[in-house]
């Protein structure tokens, strides 16, 4: 949960309508991670050519709760 609010706060502090590449540069993360964060936190990234909203390239997007349940199921059981 803390990570969610950390990234949300970082994204809210950015100026509006940056490109995904600019968001990645500002946050110091990879392009794909920036794209995922923009999608998750509804940051309206733009295309380099203008104010048209970018479609964020995300492969295998999972809604969060199901994804986190799946991750939890991968952990070995504590004895």
DANOR-V902390 format. One record per pair of residues at least 4 apart in sequence whose C-alpha atoms are under 6 Angstrom apart, sorted by the first residue. I is the first residue (numbers start at 1). J is the second residue. If there is no record, write none. Layout:
i=I j=J
i=I j=J
//
This chain:
i=5 j=9
i=17 j=44
i=17 j=45
i=17 j=46
i=18 j=22
i=18 j=45
i=18 j=46
i=19 j=45
i=19 j=46
i=19 j=47
i=20 j=45
i=21 j=31
i=24 j=28
i=24 j=29
i=24 j=30
i=24 j=31
i=24 j=34
i=35 j=56
i=37 j=41
i=38 j=42
i=38 j=43
i=45 j=54
i=46 j=51
i=46 j=52
i=46 j=53
i=46 j=54
i=47 j=54
i=62 j=67
//
